[in-house]
Amino acid sequence: MTTHYDVVILGSGPGGEGAAMKATKEGRRVAVVERYEKIGGGCTHWGTIPSKALRHTISRMAEYKANPLFASSFEAYAVSFPRLLRSAEGVIRRQVELRHGFYERNRTRVIHGHGRFVDPHTLEVEGAHNARERLTADHFVIATGAKPYRPPGVDFTHPRVRDSDTILAMEDTPQSMVIFGAGVIGCEYASMFRTLGIKVTLVNTRDKLLSYLDDEIVDALAYHLRDQGCLLRHNEDCARIEADAEGVTLHLRSGKLCHADVLLWANGRSGNTADLGLEALGITPDPRGLLQVDGCYRTSHPHIYAVGDVIGPPSLASAAYDQGRFAATHLVHGECDEHLARDIPTGIYTTPEISSLGRTERELTEAKVPYEVGHALFRSLARAQITGQTVGMLKLLFHRETLELLGIHCFGHQASEIIHIGQAVMTQAAPANTLKYFVYTTFNYPTMAEAYRVAALNGLNRLR
């Protein structure tokens, strides 16, 4: 059986959903092919949603333990890792139900199975019990996402060797963990497991953590990870891994040994492009399985688009959704708002959180831009004192002459929420995008948003 659609989308994660909803709203007949038994993609089932739900549960538990009113009741109270994970199950179920409703209300067909291109306009879907169906379409959107990079020589079938897709399936609570790879995923899990009381060694292949961030933020993150008891090892590389029933040992090329109950391999990701039939179309992924696209998210075949993690950085769910919408806009109208997806905030869910937007001090210095800095330390804010979340700061970078906002960097509780106030101002056209907005705006008191006024005044005082 062959069915024709205007648009066929591979993957129901944020990128696929964004493309499907936009194309459907524009009156196109759309089908979504999802390999997994439930919709939502890796974001919903293995990545963002379960890990952030787990982090929230761990953070709340840590807050209760630190509170003198409740600390005594926690002394003999132990919560296993699998039990903590159950907090995410309800969230995942509600997310799946919510998204399923989107497709139903918009009459968008979801087909479960693995799709492969037969020719540039035909996709064959292999479903349960080897059932096969052919779909033809005028346009395709590849939104198959990415998975943890698994290098040869690492035995991921061993129960003590995990990656970010399998770490949340642990059935026991380890006493110690080695994390190889100190990118966003590595840092987030290091912070999470250390907060849970697990001994953590974080191995970084570079000379500093998350080097694309502002140096002051990076230094703060490294300090607080160490302050929490996490051991950091920089400029290291893996020589080999030994795992047995007693534990796992990471042998580093420097000669050091890192022994723990569990190893989390968090060193890179690769695109889900295998067995899609792309090579026969002349679409060749790079060595990490990522697809090259133009400014409108088109592959070398103009009617085949690709969005989300399968095209590489920024590899954020927020960006993937917008990319899907922009790709669908282009295939319908021939226009693309790709530039809107360039300046997006980075949200890193360590403890405390990190969120950044715009340029760093390093970048401004190299570009010889005359800038100044305004700080607001959370410990000086009444709201932070009330909640006990006094670790962190808001940092504003602005032009010395025009006062234009050039960068926003936040480290601390709710940083990923706080950043959006500055984002709204920073994205305005001049002269509305200056520090003056924060100086002349009355913020609720006490709030964390007040940090913008404090940082703006602090920066202006530096000009005198």
Phi, psi and omega per residue, in radians:
M1 nan 2.349 3.112
T2 -2.148 2.272 3.137
T3 -2.139 2.394 -3.122
H4 -1.771 2.417 3.086
Y5 -2.285 2.776 3.017
D6 -1.235 -0.731 -3.105
V7 -2.413 2.297 2.996
V8 -2.051 2.283 -3.066
I9 -2.043 2.289 3.094
L10 -1.738 1.918 3.122
G11 1.933 2.353 -3.106
S12 -1.987 0.375 3.041
G13 -1.297 -2.907 -3.097
P14 -0.973 -0.753 -3.135
G15 -1.127 -0.802 3.124
G16 -1.135 -0.706 3.139
E17 -1.138 -0.740 3.129
G18 -1.059 -0.755 3.128
A19 -1.174 -0.735 -3.099
A20 -1.125 -0.807 -3.102
M21 -1.158 -0.704 -3.135
K22 -1.169 -0.817 -3.126
A23 -1.117 -0.687 3.130
T24 -1.138 -0.779 3.125
K25 -1.090 -0.448 3.114
E26 -1.493 0.137 3.058
G27 1.529 0.189 -3.142
R28 -1.505 2.610 3.067
R29 -1.489 2.080 -2.945
V30 -2.166 2.456 2.972
A31 -2.218 2.493 3.110
V32 -2.053 2.228 3.119
V33 -1.804 2.132 -3.116
E34 -2.188 2.128 -3.088
R35 -1.241 -0.618 -3.101
Y36 -1.342 2.795 -3.090
E37 -1.236 -0.313 3.123
K38 -2.246 2.659 -3.117
I39 -1.413 2.884 3.090
G40 2.101 -0.353 3.110
G41 1.216 -3.030 -3.123
G42 -1.080 -0.550 3.123
C43 -0.972 -0.754 -3.082
T44 -1.425 -0.646 -2.942
H45 -1.780 -0.495 -3.076
W46 -2.244 -0.307 -2.982
G47 -1.987 -1.824 -2.954
T48 -0.977 -0.966 -3.014
I49 -1.129 -0.948 -3.120
P50 -1.132 -0.676 -3.102
S51 -1.207 -0.657 -3.136
K52 -1.312 -0.565 3.052
A53 -1.148 -0.717 3.088
L54 -1.115 -0.776 3.129
R55 -1.028 -0.736 -3.135
H56 -1.078 -0.767 -3.140
T57 -1.107 -0.769 3.129
I58 -1.107 -0.739 -3.131
S59 -1.116 -0.738 3.135
R60 -1.124 -0.699 3.126
M61 -1.117 -0.705 3.127
A62 -1.134 -0.649 3.122
E63 -1.125 -0.741 3.119
Y64 -1.120 -0.717 3.138
K65 -1.117 -0.574 -3.113
A66 -1.437 -0.234 -3.112
N67 -1.474 2.133 -3.119
P68 -0.982 -0.458 -3.113
L69 -1.241 -0.462 -3.046
F70 -2.074 -0.185 -3.016
A71 -0.972 -0.713 -3.071
S72 -1.109 -0.569 -3.130
S73 -1.289 -0.236 -3.125
F74 -1.688 -0.140 -3.044
E75 -1.007 -0.715 -3.110
A76 -1.892 0.308 -3.071
Y77 -1.866 2.005 3.139
A78 -2.046 2.364 3.135
V79 -2.044 2.183 -3.119
S80 -1.308 2.758 3.130
F81 -1.065 -0.811 3.108
P82 -1.013 -0.624 3.129
R83 -1.188 -0.661 3.085
L84 -1.085 -0.643 -3.114
L85 -1.123 -0.444 -3.129
R86 -1.101 -0.366 3.118
S87 -1.124 -0.450 -3.126
A88 -1.462 -0.377 -3.038
E89 -1.073 -0.751 3.141
G90 -1.147 -0.669 3.131
V91 -1.129 -0.798 3.132
I92 -1.050 -0.778 -3.132
R93 -1.059 -0.765 -3.138
R94 -1.182 -0.629 3.101
Q95 -1.133 -0.747 3.123
V96 -1.103 -0.781 3.133
E97 -1.086 -0.724 3.138
L98 -1.067 -0.840 -3.098
R99 -1.236 -0.606 3.063
H100 -1.048 -0.665 3.103
G101 -1.123 -0.638 3.103
F102 -0.994 -0.854 -3.093
Y103 -1.169 -0.689 -3.133
E104 -1.128 -0.813 -3.091
R105 -1.132 -0.532 -3.114
N106 -1.691 0.174 3.099
R107 0.933 0.748 3.103
T108 -1.754 2.137 -3.096
R109 -1.341 2.323 3.040
V110 -1.927 2.162 -3.122
I111 -1.985 2.117 -3.129
H112 -1.590 2.164 -3.132
G113 2.759 3.092 -3.126
H114 -1.723 2.169 -3.099
G115 -1.717 2.424 3.071
R116 -2.344 2.440 3.089
F117 -1.291 2.295 3.039
V118 -1.647 -0.701 3.024
D119 -2.657 3.095 -3.034
P120 -1.007 -0.336 -3.123
H121 -2.140 0.215 -3.105
T122 -2.308 2.313 3.103
L123 -2.135 2.315 3.054
E124 -1.823 2.250 -3.121
V125 -1.910 2.144 3.083
E126 -1.754 1.999 -3.095
G127 -1.811 -2.754 -3.128
A128 -1.124 2.558 3.106
H129 1.018 0.562 3.092
N130 1.095 0.341 3.064
A131 -1.162 2.398 -3.090
R132 -2.199 2.479 3.095
E133 -2.483 2.430 3.126
R134 -1.826 2.350 3.116
L135 -2.085 2.316 2.996
T136 -1.949 2.643 -3.097
A137 -2.717 2.731 3.052
D138 -1.331 -0.589 -3.128
H139 -2.417 2.654 3.062
F140 -2.262 2.580 3.025
V141 -2.216 2.062 3.111
I142 -1.587 1.999 -3.131
A143 -2.353 0.890 -3.018
T144 -1.466 -0.073 3.043
G145 1.312 -2.797 -3.097
A146 -2.441 2.954 3.124
K147 -2.399 2.877 3.108
P148 -1.053 2.399 3.082
Y149 -1.234 2.225 -3.135
R150 -2.039 1.711 -3.104
P151 -1.237 2.658 3.063
P152 -1.111 2.570 3.129
G153 1.680 -0.131 3.090
V154 -1.911 2.111 -3.059
D155 -1.504 1.620 -3.123
F156 -1.399 -0.045 3.053
T157 -1.425 -0.276 3.131
H158 -1.273 2.345 -3.076
P159 -1.110 -0.295 3.134
R160 -1.656 -0.016 3.112
V161 -1.994 2.065 -3.026
R162 -2.222 2.802 2.924
D163 -2.210 -3.049 -3.041
S164 -1.198 -0.307 3.079
D165 -1.450 -0.410 -3.053
T166 -1.980 -0.164 -3.067
I167 -1.116 -0.540 -3.104
L168 -1.428 0.056 3.100
A169 -1.781 0.152 3.125
M170 -1.061 2.384 -3.112
E171 -1.703 -0.128 3.124
D172 -2.257 2.854 3.081
T173 -1.698 1.937 -3.125
P174 -1.264 2.732 3.054
Q175 -1.566 -0.431 -3.117
S176 -2.553 2.722 -3.106
M177 -2.613 2.431 2.973
V178 -1.895 2.246 3.097
I179 -1.959 2.053 3.116
F180 -1.739 1.990 -3.062
G181 2.005 2.058 -3.061
A182 -2.005 0.699 2.998
G183 -1.398 -2.776 -3.111
V184 -1.039 -0.841 -3.100
I185 -1.114 -0.789 3.142
G186 -1.067 -0.787 -3.131
C187 -1.163 -0.703 -3.139
E188 -1.106 -0.800 -3.122
Y189 -1.248 -0.575 3.080
A190 -1.061 -0.796 3.134
S191 -1.143 -0.739 -3.109
M192 -1.122 -0.873 -3.088
F193 -1.235 -0.555 3.098
R194 -1.188 -0.681 3.085
T195 -1.083 -0.528 3.115
L196 -1.322 -0.159 3.117
G197 1.697 0.140 3.125
I198 -1.485 2.393 3.106
K199 -1.233 2.153 -3.012
V200 -2.153 2.314 2.954
T201 -2.009 2.103 -3.122
L202 -1.847 2.043 -3.082
V203 -1.791 2.133 -3.082
N204 -1.939 2.297 3.121
T205 -1.407 -0.136 -3.132
R206 -1.973 -3.117 -3.040
D207 -1.511 -0.198 3.084
K208 -2.707 2.849 -3.132
L209 -1.302 2.461 2.943
L210 0.681 1.049 -2.970
S211 -1.116 -0.229 3.117
Y212 -1.380 -0.188 3.097
L213 -1.438 2.936 3.061
D214 -1.064 2.415 -3.047
D215 -0.998 -0.675 -3.115
E216 -1.148 -0.637 3.107
I217 -1.212 -0.739 3.123
V218 -1.066 -0.778 3.134
D219 -1.095 -0.684 3.127
A220 -1.138 -0.730 3.126
L221 -1.092 -0.827 -3.137
A222 -1.061 -0.731 3.138
Y223 -1.080 -0.795 -3.059
H224 -1.302 -0.535 3.023
L225 -1.103 -0.771 3.103
R226 -1.150 -0.701 -3.134
D227 -1.103 -0.533 3.093
Q228 -1.350 -0.213 3.111
G229 1.865 0.183 3.135
C230 -1.461 2.327 3.099
L231 -1.589 2.147 -3.135
L232 -1.832 2.334 3.047
R233 -2.215 2.032 -3.089
H234 -1.742 2.859 3.086
N235 0.916 0.781 3.137
E236 -2.062 2.767 3.073
D237 -2.478 2.734 -3.077
C238 -1.463 2.292 3.029
A239 -1.681 -0.874 3.087
R240 -2.892 2.935 -3.114
I241 -2.265 2.315 3.060
E242 -2.044 2.223 3.126
A243 -2.313 2.377 3.074
D244 -2.512 -2.939 -3.084
A245 -1.177 -0.372 -3.078
E246 -1.571 -0.392 -3.095
G247 2.835 -2.927 -3.136
V248 -2.326 2.459 -3.141
T249 -2.138 2.167 3.073
L250 -1.687 2.029 3.087
H251 -1.606 2.095 -3.138
L252 -1.641 2.680 -3.119
R253 -1.134 -0.367 3.108
S254 -1.328 -0.134 -3.110
G255 1.745 -0.166 3.133
K256 -1.288 2.702 3.076
L257 -2.121 2.379 3.069
C258 -2.137 1.980 -3.108
H259 -1.921 2.417 3.141
A260 -2.777 3.046 3.085
D261 -1.261 -0.620 -3.059
V262 -2.435 2.513 3.001
L263 -1.937 2.234 3.017
L264 -1.844 1.992 3.107
W265 -1.557 2.004 -3.070
A266 -2.292 0.769 -3.046
N267 -1.922 1.355 3.029
G268 1.698 2.875 3.125
R269 -2.372 2.794 3.126
S270 -2.324 2.571 -3.081
G271 -1.247 2.571 3.110
N272 -1.481 1.321 -3.116
T273 -2.073 -0.025 -3.127
A274 -1.199 2.478 3.037
D275 1.046 0.607 3.027
L276 -1.767 -0.070 -3.120
G277 1.343 0.343 -3.062
L278 -1.248 -0.663 -3.084
E279 -1.023 -0.645 3.135
A280 -1.142 -0.355 3.120
L281 -1.601 -0.086 -3.079
G282 1.496 0.228 3.068
I283 -1.746 1.913 -3.041
T284 -1.913 2.009 3.070
P285 -1.138 2.764 3.067
D286 -1.339 3.113 -3.086
P287 -0.991 -0.400 3.095
R288 -1.677 0.228 3.090
G289 1.346 0.253 -3.117
L290 -1.615 2.622 -3.117
L291 -1.781 2.475 3.072
Q292 -1.558 2.351 3.120
V293 -2.336 2.846 3.079
D294 -1.587 -2.954 -3.089
G295 -1.149 -0.232 3.111
C296 -1.905 0.240 3.086
Y297 1.239 0.443 3.078
R298 -1.611 2.455 3.016
T299 -1.419 -2.905 3.121
S300 -1.155 -0.300 2.977
H301 -1.723 1.973 -3.038
P302 -0.991 -0.390 -3.126
H303 -1.633 -0.013 3.110
I304 -1.967 2.039 -3.105
Y305 -1.827 2.827 3.048
A306 -2.495 2.386 -3.097
V307 -2.490 2.850 3.054
G308 1.472 -2.718 -3.046
D309 -1.108 -0.361 -3.111
V310 -1.237 -0.207 3.061
I311 -1.876 0.099 3.054
G312 1.630 -2.758 -3.064
P313 -0.915 2.589 0.205
P314 -1.465 -0.056 3.079
S315 0.933 0.886 3.109
L316 -2.155 2.471 3.130
A317 -1.044 -0.675 -3.137
S318 -1.092 -0.770 3.133
A319 -1.186 -0.695 -3.116
A320 -1.057 -0.755 -3.135
Y321 -1.060 -0.804 3.138
D322 -1.155 -0.693 3.096
Q323 -1.046 -0.699 3.092
G324 -1.076 -0.752 3.113
R325 -1.122 -0.738 -3.114
F326 -1.173 -0.684 3.108
A327 -1.099 -0.755 3.129
A328 -1.149 -0.648 3.089
T329 -1.068 -0.720 -3.119
H330 -1.200 -0.752 -3.101
L331 -1.211 -0.364 3.108
V332 -1.582 -0.834 -3.003
H333 -1.908 -0.195 -3.085
G334 1.353 0.241 3.113
E335 -2.131 2.667 -3.104
C336 -2.490 2.312 3.095
D337 -1.712 0.686 -3.050
E338 -0.942 -0.586 -3.083
H339 -1.098 -0.397 3.134
L340 -1.207 -0.348 -3.101
A341 -1.673 0.180 -3.114
R342 -1.471 -0.955 -3.087
D343 -1.629 1.438 3.125
I344 -2.028 2.584 -3.121
P345 -1.238 2.526 3.033
T346 -1.616 2.224 3.091
G347 -2.046 2.079 -3.123
I348 -2.100 2.088 -2.960
Y349 -1.691 0.997 2.937
T350 -1.402 -3.086 3.025
T351 -2.139 1.834 0.056
P352 -1.324 2.941 -3.135
E353 -1.277 2.838 3.041
I354 -2.291 2.415 3.001
S355 -2.583 2.369 -3.081
S356 -2.422 2.666 3.081
L357 -2.631 2.368 3.111
G358 1.559 -2.809 -3.019
R359 -1.546 2.728 3.124
T360 -1.656 2.962 3.076
E361 -1.057 -0.676 -3.133
R362 -1.072 -0.792 -3.130
E363 -1.164 -0.705 3.132
L364 -1.178 -0.655 3.107
T365 -1.138 -0.786 3.131
E366 -1.113 -0.573 3.135
A367 -1.481 -0.013 3.140
K368 1.005 0.731 3.079
V369 -1.577 2.199 3.123
P370 -1.292 1.775 -3.060
Y371 -2.135 2.903 3.042
E372 -2.369 2.918 -3.036
V373 -2.122 2.399 3.001
G374 -2.132 2.271 -3.103
H375 -2.011 2.595 2.913
A376 -2.354 1.929 3.114
L377 -1.423 2.286 -3.078
F378 -1.054 -0.536 -3.089
R379 -1.129 -0.258 3.124
S380 -1.667 -0.020 -3.121
L381 -1.649 2.342 -3.105
A382 -1.064 -0.711 -3.100
R383 -1.122 -0.694 3.110
A384 -1.140 -0.662 3.114
Q385 -1.165 -0.661 3.140
I386 -1.144 -0.766 -3.093
T387 -1.450 -0.218 -3.100
G388 1.395 0.127 -3.138
Q389 -1.725 1.234 -3.016
T390 -1.672 -0.045 3.118
V391 -1.433 2.212 3.041
G392 2.266 -3.126 -3.101
M393 -2.846 2.800 2.956
L394 -1.977 2.316 -3.076
K395 -2.196 2.156 3.117
L396 -1.951 2.285 3.041
L397 -1.889 2.271 -3.074
F398 -2.521 2.739 -3.126
H399 -1.256 2.319 -3.070
R400 -1.116 -0.552 -3.043
E401 -1.659 -0.816 -3.083
T402 -1.615 -0.249 -3.069
L403 1.156 0.242 3.110
E404 -1.073 2.375 3.126
L405 -1.303 2.144 -3.032
L406 -1.924 -0.452 -3.117
G407 -2.838 2.539 3.093
I408 -2.250 2.221 -3.107
H409 -2.377 2.136 -3.057
C410 -2.228 2.350 3.103
F411 -2.301 2.042 3.140
G412 2.598 -3.114 -3.118
H413 -1.029 2.295 3.100
Q414 1.152 0.414 -3.128
A415 -1.018 -0.676 -3.108
S416 -1.198 -0.313 3.037
E417 -1.572 -0.755 -3.082
I418 -1.053 -0.612 -3.048
I419 -1.024 -0.500 -2.990
H420 -1.245 -0.406 3.070
I421 -1.127 -0.848 3.111
G422 -1.160 -0.597 3.132
Q423 -1.056 -0.743 -3.123
A424 -1.061 -0.621 -3.139
V425 -1.394 -0.758 -3.060
M426 -1.097 -0.529 -3.079
T427 -1.519 -0.011 3.095
Q428 -1.358 2.743 3.072
A429 -1.326 2.645 3.096
A430 -1.062 2.516 0.110
P431 -1.686 0.301 -3.081
A432 -1.352 -0.153 -3.049
N433 -1.766 0.651 -3.098
T434 -1.957 3.021 -3.141
L435 -1.102 -0.374 -3.073
K436 -1.074 -0.521 -3.141
Y437 -0.983 -0.772 -3.080
F438 -1.272 -0.528 -3.134
V439 -1.248 -0.669 -3.041
Y440 -1.742 0.170 3.097
T441 -1.828 2.350 3.111
T442 -1.594 2.056 3.129
F443 -1.670 2.614 3.017
N444 -1.002 2.570 3.132
Y445 -2.274 2.276 -0.009
P446 -1.587 2.370 3.065
T447 -2.506 2.852 3.016
M448 -1.319 -0.422 3.117
A449 -1.073 -0.446 3.123
E450 -1.031 -0.321 3.127
A451 -1.007 -0.532 3.132
Y452 -1.134 -0.736 3.107
R453 -1.147 -0.757 3.139
V454 -1.077 -0.800 -3.127
A455 -1.157 -0.676 3.135
A456 -1.109 -0.821 3.123
L457 -1.120 -0.682 3.094
N458 -1.059 -0.722 3.134
G459 -1.198 -0.735 3.129
L460 -1.091 -0.615 3.119
N461 -1.121 -0.453 3.116
R462 -1.273 -0.287 -3.126
L463 -1.447 -0.190 -3.044
R464 -1.591 nan nan
